[in-house]
Amino acid sequence: MQNTTTIEKLLEDELSATETYQKALEELDFPGGQFMRNSITPMLGDHKAAVSMLQEQIVKLGGSPHKSSGTWGNWPKLVLENAELLGKRSALKVLLAGEKTGEAYYSEALKDSTLPTDIRSLIENKLLPNQQLHIRSLDRVLEAIPA
């Protein structure tokens, strides 16, 4: 079995993102929140797809993929539960911060010289570009919502 530590860390991050987006969609279920919900729903789909792709890669390398984000996923969910106190934009800001963290994790993973070529390609051609697209999209949504 090949070392899957880097890929497992990326999987945990994607699982956390999926859980956080699901929580954000719940928190944005209020009159006038449909624009924000419509904007982030495709991002949730991208993160779910990333989870599947990373799990598949771990299995392919002989590992056993995680099924949840563990304690890492709890912090964003706690923040989102209090988003109403901080304003509805705060939910989107939490998502944006998570996307930027994910972008950094993918960039860091690409520095791992032991990363298999097919996983490197997946990160370079699909996963990292999606993170960057999500960052740009969330920035645009935040600009469109009055403070």
C-alpha positions as CSV (number, residue, x, y, z in Angstrom):
1,M,0.0,0.0,0.0
2,Q,1.3,3.4,-1.0
3,N,1.3,6.3,1.6
4,T,-2.1,8.0,1.4
5,T,-1.5,10.6,4.2
6,T,-1.6,13.6,1.8
7,I,-4.7,12.4,0.0
8,E,-6.5,11.6,3.3
9,K,-5.8,15.1,4.6
10,L,-7.4,16.5,1.3
11,L,-10.3,14.2,1.8
12,E,-10.9,15.4,5.3
13,D,-10.9,18.9,4.0
14,E,-13.4,18.1,1.3
15,L,-15.6,16.2,3.8
16,S,-15.5,19.3,6.0
17,A,-16.4,21.5,3.1
18,T,-19.4,19.3,2.2
19,E,-20.7,19.4,5.8
20,T,-20.1,23.1,6.0
21,Y,-21.9,23.9,2.7
22,Q,-24.9,21.7,3.8
23,K,-25.1,23.7,7.1
24,A,-24.8,27.0,5.2
25,L,-27.7,26.0,2.9
26,E,-29.8,25.4,6.1
27,E,-28.7,28.7,7.6
28,L,-29.5,30.6,4.4
29,D,-33.1,29.3,4.3
30,F,-34.8,32.6,4.9
31,P,-36.8,35.1,2.8
32,G,-34.4,36.7,0.4
33,G,-31.8,34.0,0.9
34,Q,-32.6,32.2,-2.4
35,F,-29.9,34.1,-4.3
36,M,-27.2,33.0,-1.9
37,R,-28.5,29.4,-1.9
38,N,-28.6,29.3,-5.7
39,S,-25.0,30.6,-5.8
40,I,-23.5,28.1,-3.4
41,T,-25.5,24.9,-4.3
42,P,-23.2,24.1,-7.3
43,M,-20.2,24.4,-5.0
44,L,-21.6,21.8,-2.7
45,G,-21.9,19.5,-5.7
46,D,-18.3,20.1,-6.6
47,H,-17.1,19.3,-3.1
48,K,-19.2,16.1,-3.1
49,A,-17.6,15.1,-6.4
50,A,-14.2,15.8,-4.9
51,V,-15.0,13.6,-2.0
52,S,-15.9,10.7,-4.3
53,M,-12.8,11.2,-6.5
54,L,-10.4,11.3,-3.5
55,Q,-12.0,8.3,-1.8
56,E,-11.6,6.4,-5.1
57,Q,-7.9,7.3,-5.2
58,I,-7.3,6.2,-1.7
59,V,-9.0,2.8,-2.4
60,K,-7.0,2.5,-5.6
61,L,-3.8,2.9,-3.5
62,G,-4.9,0.3,-1.0
63,G,-6.2,2.6,1.7
64,S,-9.4,2.9,3.5
65,P,-11.0,6.4,3.1
66,H,-12.5,8.4,5.9
67,K,-16.2,8.8,6.0
68,S,-16.4,12.0,8.0
69,S,-14.3,15.1,8.6
70,G,-13.9,14.3,12.3
71,T,-13.3,17.3,14.6
72,W,-12.1,19.4,11.8
73,G,-15.6,19.8,10.5
74,N,-17.0,21.1,13.7
75,W,-15.5,24.6,13.8
76,P,-17.1,25.9,10.6
77,K,-20.5,24.4,11.6
78,L,-20.4,26.1,15.0
79,V,-19.6,29.4,13.3
80,L,-22.4,29.0,10.8
81,E,-24.9,28.2,13.6
82,N,-24.1,31.6,15.0
83,A,-24.2,33.4,11.6
84,E,-27.6,34.9,12.3
85,L,-26.1,36.9,15.2
86,L,-23.3,38.1,12.9
87,G,-25.4,38.7,9.8
88,K,-26.2,36.6,6.8
89,R,-23.0,37.6,4.9
90,S,-21.0,35.9,7.6
91,A,-22.0,32.4,6.4
92,L,-20.6,33.3,3.0
93,K,-17.4,34.6,4.6
94,V,-17.0,31.3,6.4
95,L,-17.3,29.5,3.1
96,L,-14.9,31.8,1.5
97,A,-12.3,31.3,4.3
98,G,-12.7,27.6,3.9
99,E,-12.2,27.7,0.1
100,K,-9.0,29.7,0.6
101,T,-7.8,27.2,3.1
102,G,-8.6,24.4,0.7
103,E,-6.7,26.2,-2.1
104,A,-3.7,26.4,0.2
105,Y,-4.0,22.7,1.0
106,Y,-4.1,21.7,-2.6
107,S,-1.2,23.9,-3.5
108,E,0.8,22.4,-0.6
109,A,-0.1,18.9,-1.7
110,L,1.4,19.6,-5.1
111,K,4.8,20.1,-3.4
112,D,4.7,16.5,-2.2
113,S,7.2,14.7,-4.4
114,T,5.7,11.3,-3.6
115,L,2.3,12.3,-4.9
116,P,1.2,9.8,-7.6
117,T,1.0,11.3,-11.1
118,D,-2.7,10.6,-11.5
119,I,-3.5,12.4,-8.2
120,R,-1.3,15.3,-9.1
121,S,-3.1,15.6,-12.4
122,L,-6.5,15.4,-10.6
123,I,-5.5,18.3,-8.3
124,E,-4.0,20.4,-11.0
125,N,-6.7,20.0,-13.6
126,K,-9.9,19.6,-11.5
127,L,-9.7,20.1,-7.7
128,L,-7.5,23.2,-7.4
129,P,-9.2,25.0,-10.3
130,N,-12.6,24.4,-8.7
131,Q,-11.3,25.9,-5.4
132,Q,-10.2,29.0,-7.3
133,L,-13.5,29.2,-9.1
134,H,-15.4,29.0,-5.8
135,I,-13.2,31.8,-4.3
136,R,-14.0,34.1,-7.3
137,S,-17.7,33.2,-7.2
138,L,-18.1,33.8,-3.4
139,D,-16.2,37.1,-3.8
140,R,-18.8,38.1,-6.5
141,V,-21.7,37.0,-4.3
142,L,-20.4,39.0,-1.4
143,E,-20.0,42.1,-3.5
144,A,-23.6,41.7,-4.7
145,I,-25.1,41.6,-1.2
146,P,-25.4,44.8,0.8
147,A,-23.4,44.9,4.0
